[in-house]
Amino acid sequence: MAAFAEQGKDQEEPFGKMLSSNSLLVQMVVGDGAKDGNYGAAILIYRKIWQASEKAAEGSLWRLVLAISLKHVTPLKQRNAVAKRIRQSSLI
């Protein structure tokens, strides 16, 4: 995490805000933490979503924002890369 924060001002500021927010840290732990330990990238995703939507703080949407940032920080591998051919006659 320190290596991420040392990359520059753009990384240092949101990381510092994350560390200063006890409630956010607790919610991150309750949410099983950032996938593969990528907390730095997770907090950047979290911040971008908050900046993009005025409704991110409403109701339980903030939990969805947090969940998305924690779980999608590491790209998911595509599982269906090879499509199966379906005979057209079997669709009728």
VOBA-1610 file (N, C-alpha, C; in pm, whole numbers, padded with zeros to 5 digits, always signed):
BEGIN
Met+00082-00119+00000Met+00000+00000+00000Met+00087+00126+00000Ala+00196+00120+00071Ala+00285+00236+00075Ala+00343+00265-00063Ala+00375+00159-00137Ala+00430+00177-00272Ala+00329+00247-00361Phe+00203+00216-00344Phe+00099+00281-00424Phe+00091+00429-00391Ala+00091+00463-00263Ala+00079+00601-00220Ala+00200+00685-00261Glu+00315+00621-00275Glu+00437+00693-00312Glu+00448+00722-00461Gln+00354+00673-00542Gln+00359+00693-00687Gln+00338+00837-00728Gly+00267+00913-00648Gly+00244+01053-00682Gly+00129+01112-00605Lys+00105+01239-00629Lys+00002+01313-00557Lys-00137+01257-00584Asp-00163+01213-00709Asp-00294+01159-00743Asp-00326+01032-00665Gln-00225+00957-00629Gln-00245+00835-00552Gln-00240+00862-00401Glu-00158+00956-00363Glu-00138+00983-00221Glu-00261+01042-00153Glu-00325+01137-00219Glu-00439+01207-00157Glu-00556+01114-00126Pro-00609+01037-00224Pro-00722+00950-00189Pro-00684+00841-00089Phe-00561+00796-00095Phe-00516+00693-00002Phe-00512+00748+00140Gly-00466+00871+00154Gly-00463+00937+00284Gly-00603+00956+00340Lys-00698+00993+00252Lys-00837+01010+00295Lys-00896+00876+00341Met-00861+00769+00269Met-00910+00637+00307Met-00860+00601+00446Leu-00732+00623+00471Leu-00673+00586+00600Leu-00726+00673+00714Ser-00773+00793+00684Ser-00824+00881+00789Ser-00972+00858+00819Ser-01037+00774+00740Ser-01179+00747+00761Ser-01198+00610+00826Asn-01220+00610+00957Asn-01238+00484+01028Asn-01357+00405+00977Ser-01468+00474+00948Ser-01588+00403+00902Ser-01565+00337+00766Leu-01492+00404+00677Leu-01462+00344+00547Leu-01371+00222+00562Leu-01272+00233+00648Leu-01182+00119+00672Leu-01257-00001+00727Val-01348+00024+00820Val-01427-00085+00877Val-01515-00148+00769Gln-01578-00066+00688Gln-01664-00119+00582Gln-01583-00198+00477Met-01460-00157+00452Met-01374-00231+00360Met-01340-00369+00417Val-01315-00376+00545Val-01284-00504+00609Val-01408-00592+00611Val-01523-00533+00644Val-01648-00609+00645Val-01678-00662+00505Gly-01641-00587+00403Gly-01662-00628+00264Gly-01554-00721+00212Asp-01476-00781+00300Asp-01369-00877+00267Asp-01247-00814+00201Gly-01233-00684+00206Gly-01113-00618+00155Gly-01106-00615+00004Ala-01003-00550-00045Ala-00984-00538-00190Ala-00933-00669-00248Lys-00985-00705-00362Lys-00943-00828-00428Lys-00793-00821-00457Asp-00724-00927-00424Asp-00580-00940-00443Asp-00500-00832-00369Gly-00560-00769-00268Gly-00490-00669-00188Gly-00465-00538-00259Asn-00537-00511-00367Asn-00517-00388-00445Asn-00597-00271-00387Tyr-00564-00235-00265Tyr-00639-00128-00198Tyr-00620+00007-00266Gly-00504+00033-00316Gly-00478+00161-00382Gly-00567+00180-00503Ala-00571+00082-00589Ala-00655+00091-00708Ala-00803+00091-00670Ala-00839+00017-00564Ala-00979+00012-00520Ala-01026+00150-00475Ile-00941+00222-00404Ile-00982+00354-00356Ile-00992+00453-00472Leu-00912+00435-00577Leu-00926+00521-00695Leu-01058+00495-00767Ile-01097+00368-00779Ile-01226+00335-00840Ile-01339+00394-00755Tyr-01330+00377-00626Tyr-01429+00429-00531Tyr-01444+00580-00550Arg-01333+00648-00557Arg-01334+00795-00571Arg-01395+00837-00705Lys-01361+00767-00813Lys-01414+00802-00946Lys-01565+00784-00953Ile-01616+00679-00890Ile-01760+00657-00889Ile-01829+00768-00811Trp-01773+00806-00696Trp-01830+00914-00616Trp-01831+01045-00693Gln-01726+01069-00770Gln-01718+01193-00847Gln-01814+01192-00965Ala-01844+01075-01019Ala-01929+01064-01137Ala-02078+01069-01105Ser-02117+01036-00984Ser-02258+01029-00951Ser-02292+01104-00823Glu-02391+01192-00834Glu-02437+01265-00716Glu-02518+01174-00623Lys-02568+01062-00677Lys-02653+00973-00599Lys-02575+00863-00527Ala-02445+00863-00539Ala-02363+00757-00479Ala-02375+00751-00327Ala-02410+00862-00264Ala-02420+00866-00119Ala-02561+00837-00067Glu-02656+00822-00159Glu-02795+00802-00118Glu-02823+00658-00078Gly-02900+00644+00029Gly-02945+00512+00073Gly-02832+00411+00084Ser-02853+00298+00025Ser-02751+00192+00031Ser-02664+00190-00093Leu-02675+00290-00179Leu-02591+00294-00299Leu-02443+00305-00265Trp-02410+00368-00152Trp-02269+00381-00115Trp-02208+00243-00090Arg-02289+00149-00041Arg-02239+00012-00020Arg-02212-00055-00153Leu-02297-00029-00251Leu-02276-00083-00385Leu-02148-00025-00445Val-02128+00104-00427Val-02006+00169-00476Val-01883+00104-00413Leu-01888+00081-00285Leu-01776+00019-00215Leu-01754-00124-00264Ala-01862-00201-00278Ala-01850-00339-00325Ala-01790-00346-00465Ile-01834-00259-00553Ile-01780-00256-00690Ile-01632-00224-00688Ser-01595-00126-00608Ser-01453-00087-00606Ser-01365-00195-00545Leu-01415-00270-00448Leu-01335-00375-00385Leu-01322-00499-00473Lys-01428-00537-00539Lys-01427-00663-00613Lys-01380-00651-00757His-01399-00535-00819His-01363-00520-00959His-01230-00448-00980Val-01151-00439-00875Val-01021-00375-00886Val-00925-00462-00968Thr-00943-00592-00963Thr-00865-00684-01045Thr-00954-00730-01160Pro-00912-00711-01284Pro-00996-00750-01397Pro-01036-00897-01391Leu-01161-00923-01424Leu-01211-01059-01427Leu-01174-01124-01560Lys-01135-01250-01554Lys-01103-01322-01676Lys-01231-01369-01741Gln-01235-01356-01872Gln-01353-01398-01945Gln-01358-01550-01949Arg-01471-01606-01914Arg-01485-01752-01910Arg-01543-01810-02038Asn-01617-01733-02111Asn-01686-01785-02228Asn-01620-01738-02358Ala-01490-01743-02361Ala-01417-01693-02478Ala-01445-01775-02604Val-01476-01903-02588Val-01503-01988-02703Val-01653-02014-02708Ala-01716-01963-02813Ala-01860-01980-02827Ala-01890-02116-02889Lys-01995-02177-02843Lys-02039-02304-02900Lys-02134-02275-03014Arg-02120-02352-03120Arg-02210-02336-03233Arg-02342-02407-03202Ile-02451-02340-03227Ile-02582-02398-03208Ile-02648-02410-03345Arg-02694-02531-03373Arg-02762-02550-03501Arg-02892-02474-03500Gln-02918-02406-03608Gln-03037-02323-03617Gln-03163-02406-03604Ser-03160-02530-03653Ser-03279-02613-03647Ser-03313-02652-03502Ser-03215-02651-03412Ser-03243-02686-03274Ser-03308-02571-03196Leu-03308-02452-03254Leu-03368-02337-03187Leu-03518-02328-03211Ile-03565-02397-03310Ile-03708-02388-03347Ile-03793-02484-03268
//
